[in-house]
Amino acid sequence: MDDSSLIWDDGALLTIDQRGLPGRVRELRLSTVEQIIDAISTLAIRGAPAIGIAGAFGVVIATAAHTVDGVVDLDRVRAEADRIARARPTAVNLAWAVRRATAAVPRGADAVLATALDMLAEDGRVNRAAATNTADLVRELLGDRPLRVLTHCNTGRLATSAFGTAIGAIRVLFERDAIEEVLVDETRPLLQGARLTAWELAEAGIPHRLTIDSAAAWAMATGQVDCVLVGADRITANGDVANKIGTYMLALAARHHGIPFIVVAPESTRDPNMATGAEIVVEQRAAAEVTGFGGVVTAPEGAEVFNPAFDVTPAALVSAVVTEAGVVYRDGVADGYGADATTTATAVADLARGLYLRGWMPGTAGNISVRQGDSAVVTGSGLSKGELTADDMVTVGVADSVPEPGQRRRPSAETTIHTAVYRSTDAAAVVHIHPPHATTLSTRTGAREEITVLRITDYELIKGLGGADPGVIEIPIFPNWRDVERIGADVERYLTESPGAPPIFGIAGHGITAWGDTLAQARDRAECLEALCELVTRSGRRHAFAADTDTDLMEIGPR
Ligand code: MRU
């Protein structure tokens, strides 16, 4: 077989039987629905994208089998499709692909085949794009240096149709000379890591060492891991990730050691219709997989067994989820721009509750928004941020701040400030909060009727604020007009006239506002400003007024 692990050949699906690897490279030729279901459920074909494509070809086979004189027996094909989709429950790709192929059934067997072939061709392209996006993110997070990557299970060309997802990212990093070594978890109980990943990495000439799953945390503790790259079987709307059993404990260990934990998957692994990981059906597999291996019994006869094939890692432990569309979640927060409305609303509500718990959105204070084309989704007015849900969001026009028809709530009273930012910058998300130190400084340095500038120098944290100069930040502080529209007008005028302005400002006696390309970036910047202001207020260094020397830590003065 060539580089593709799935090939359509004259009415049959050709693949390598993954059960025999690495010892036995055997080709399988699947030409009945029964054979497809058996291959998926016994893991001859495995990996979320691969079982999806195999399922789609299962529908092709079912359609051909139930077409007489050009007429398709829709009911029978749909019943077969249903059986295929249920062969394994956890990976959403299977149900998704079967649904997509089944949608073409009324148009006939050729249309179903064309759909499945499209999906096969798409898969390699999509994987390479997700892998490249991940390699770019890894470079952004860890710099351009040879890395030690830990991976789990098998996410390579065998688990997809070609190239792979997390292993795809490792391939791209290797092409860029950025891999020192891959640490491969053996992945109990079926050893997808030992049997398949080690085989694929050897085939590609990528340096690696195999290890037992239980050594992963220790490898991190002893400084042998720079980042963790894994795949996924289902990513729910809130960013929770189902993947091979053992992934969750890797995420916990990575968080403890401050190591980026990155999930690489195609968009088809995202399930926006499932709110959280609590709803995911985790496949339980046979006891024999745990009580023995390769025909050798390793446990007392009759031992009770717990054998979940997957676990669910909470979004908060995931540094990033990367797909062909880019980084879609960062630190558990959805990149709302481009995401569907439900995902966006959920992400905004999650973030609001988190900031409330930190005391930065006390009571009903503060507001958050995400831009979606000509609209923005903004938190509702007068609601406690501690109990905010996705239903509490309001969609308004960016041009006029007017709610779209049919909204259940009134938008935040400060919506005009958000829309002013969207109209005058490239922002995709805006976070307005009241953290104590930044609010104190905005209050001390702000003025009643004019825009002032809070200038902070000499702290490394300035880099995190996204300004043009990493050594100094000049933060505009706007007067806190009673008429909020007037604040929005000041903000819009200032940002339009000051193209180099940092993505952050204060309002005297009020709070701070930050924005960015994603919700996570806007939040990071607000967080960073608060940390910086805390350093300033705790350092005890005096506040100087504009005319003072360059070495002063902070100055204010007329613009
Ligand atoms: O039981 P498996 O081997 O099908 O489990 C596979 C995984 O968990 C993979 O990590 C996931 O499907 C991603 S494959 C690109």
Residues whose N, C-alpha, C, O or C-beta is under 5 A from the ligand:
A	BS01	MRU	R46 G47 A48 H152 C153 N154 T155 A159 T165 Q192 G231 A232 D233 N243 K244
